[in-house]
Amino acid sequence: MTEDDVQLWGMMMVIGLGTFMLRFSFIWLFGRGKVRPEIEQMLKFVPASVLAALALPAFIFSSSAPFSFTNPRLLAGLVAAMVAWRSRNVLLTIVIGMATLWLITNLYSFSGT
């Protein structure tokens, strides 16, 4: 093993240990004691905000049309958001959103542009 290999393995071990300790600390912290109700209430919003942070760039930025209403993902996302707001049904939102995306994508591709 060369010195570069040792440094690389050492760096991977430190990063892996740091990642493990960060995740384990929350398991240990919340497993040992009582979580304050304010913190528990705030933690309920974490999954939705992470999902929004991961999904939003795919809706807004497209290679063909960056932030314009000709972007089929943005239009389908707006339709899905309206369905989610009105129905509060996850499965219906996914089905309508995907159907809208498919419909807009296929209609847009057949229009000659």
C-alpha positions in Angstrom: 0.0 0.0 0.0 1.2 3.4 -0.9 0.9 6.5 1.3 -2.0 7.8 -0.9 -3.9 4.5 -0.3 -3.4 4.8 3.5 -4.7 8.4 3.4 -7.7 7.4 1.3 -8.6 4.5 3.6 -8.1 6.7 6.7 -10.3 9.4 5.3 -13.0 6.9 4.4 -12.9 5.4 7.9 -13.1 8.9 9.5 -16.0 9.9 7.3 -17.8 6.5 7.9 -17.3 6.8 11.7 -18.6 10.4 11.6 -21.7 9.4 9.7 -22.3 6.5 12.0 -21.9 8.7 15.1 -24.2 11.4 13.8 -27.0 8.9 13.1 -26.4 6.9 16.2 -26.5 10.0 18.4 -30.1 10.7 17.4 -31.1 7.0 18.1 -29.3 7.1 21.4 -30.7 10.6 22.4 -34.3 9.8 21.5 -34.1 6.3 22.9 -33.0 7.3 26.4 -35.1 10.2 27.3 -38.3 12.0 26.7 -38.4 14.4 23.8 -40.0 17.8 24.5 -43.4 18.1 22.7 -42.3 21.2 20.8 -39.3 19.3 19.3 -41.5 16.3 18.5 -44.0 18.5 16.8 -41.3 20.2 14.7 -39.8 16.8 13.7 -43.1 15.7 12.2 -42.4 18.2 9.3 -38.9 16.9 8.5 -40.0 14.2 6.0 -42.2 16.6 4.0 -39.5 19.3 3.9 -36.8 16.9 2.8 -39.1 15.5 0.1 -39.9 19.0 -1.1 -36.2 19.9 -1.2 -35.4 16.9 -3.2 -38.3 17.1 -5.7 -38.7 20.8 -6.2 -35.6 21.3 -8.5 -36.9 18.5 -10.8 -40.1 20.5 -11.2 -38.6 23.9 -11.7 -35.5 23.2 -13.8 -35.7 21.3 -17.0 -33.1 21.0 -19.8 -35.7 22.0 -22.4 -37.5 24.9 -20.6 -36.0 26.2 -17.3 -38.7 27.8 -15.2 -41.4 28.4 -17.8 -45.0 27.2 -18.1 -44.0 25.1 -21.1 -42.1 22.8 -18.7 -44.3 19.7 -18.5 -43.0 18.7 -15.1 -43.9 22.1 -13.6 -47.4 21.9 -15.0 -47.9 18.4 -13.8 -46.6 19.4 -10.4 -49.0 22.2 -10.2 -51.9 19.9 -11.0 -50.7 17.4 -8.5 -50.4 20.1 -5.8 -54.0 21.2 -6.4 -55.2 17.6 -6.2 -53.2 17.0 -3.0 -54.6 20.2 -1.5 -58.2 19.5 -2.4 -58.3 15.7 -1.8 -55.6 15.1 0.8 -55.2 11.6 -0.8 -51.6 10.6 -1.6 -52.4 7.8 -4.0 -54.8 10.0 -6.0 -52.2 12.8 -6.1 -49.6 10.5 -7.5 -51.9 8.9 -10.1 -53.2 12.3 -11.3 -49.8 13.9 -11.3 -48.2 11.1 -13.3 -51.1 10.9 -15.7 -50.9 14.7 -16.2 -47.2 14.5 -16.8 -47.7 11.6 -19.3 -50.5 13.4 -21.1 -48.7 16.8 -21.3 -45.4 15.1 -22.4 -47.1 13.1 -25.2 -49.3 16.0 -26.4 -46.4 18.4 -26.3 -44.2 15.9 -28.3 -46.9 15.4 -31.0 -47.5 19.2 -31.4 -44.3 19.4 -33.5 -42.1 21.3 -31.1 
